[in-house]
Amino acid sequence: PAGAATSPTSVPTPQIDAPIVAEVSIDNGDNRGSWLQIKVDGQTVFQKVLGSGQSLPAYRAQRDVWIRAGNASVVSVVINGQKQCCTANPGEVVTFIWPPR
């Protein structure tokens, strides 16, 4: 109708049917562990060194998971039950993001 206010068309945000479940652990054995920083849906939820053989409780995200790992060769990241990360050289720093961008 003439004179009616219009608003810009909004683009729907993709919805994730199920949350992202991220599990992070450090391999057992003779290693020094890894410094980790983990963000879930943009909020830092963990930031410190995790030692050999240690693991974190599962994190649940609706949008994304971001993980930076020092000494990433000893870090295992499992997303929704599937191993995703990390293939690296000892001492290498890796940033892992799910879903991939």
N, C-alpha and C positions, 0 to 999 in steps of 0.2 A: 504494500500500500504506500501511496505517496506520503512522504514525511516520516515514515517509520524509521526508527533507529536500527542500524545494522551493526553487528559485531563481527569481528574477524572469525573466520572458521578455525576452530581448534583442531589440531591433529591429535588423535587419540594416542596415548602412551601405551606401548605394547605391555601386555600383562603376562607375567610369568605364571603358568598354571600351578606349579609347585615351587616351593621355596628352593633356593640353592642351599645345599648342605655341604659345607667345606670342612674337611678334616685335615689337620696338619700334624706331622710327626717327624721326629729325627731318627735316623737309622741307628740301630744298635751297633755297638762295636767301638773300636778305638778311634773316636773322632772328637773334636772339640765342640761339637754342636753347631748352632747357627744363631746369629742375631736375626730376629724376625720383627717386622712391622706388618700388622694385619688391619685392613679397613673393611668394614661390612657396611654396605649401603652408605659409603662416604664417611663413616665414623670410625676413628681409630679404636680398636677393641683390645689390641695386644701390641706391646713394644718392649721386648727384652730378649735376652739370650735363653734359648731352650737347649738343654744338654742332651748328650747321647742317650738314646732310648726313651726320651720323654715325648709325650704327645699332649695336645690340647683338646679340651672338650669341643664337640662339633659346633660350628657357627652356622646360623641360619640367616640367609639374606633374601630379600625380595627382589633387589635390582642387580647388585654386583658384589664381587669379592675381589679385593686387591691385596696382594701379598708381596712384600720385598724381603728376600732372604739373602743374607750373607752366608758364604760357604754353602751355597745352594746344592752342592753335590750330595749332601747328606739329608736333604729335606724331601719329604714325600707330601704331596698335596693330592687329596682325593676329593673329587666333586661328585656328589650324588652317587657314591659307590664306585666311581671310575678313576683310576690313577691318572693324573694329568701332568704333574710336574715333579721333579725338576731334573733335567739332563744338563749337567754343568761340570766344569772342572773344579777341583778342590780350591776353595777360597773365592770362587767367582760369585758375584752378586747378580741375582736374577729377580726381575719383577714379573709376577704372574697376575693376570687379570682374567676374571670369568664373569660374564661370557666374554669370549675373545673379541677384540675390536679390530 
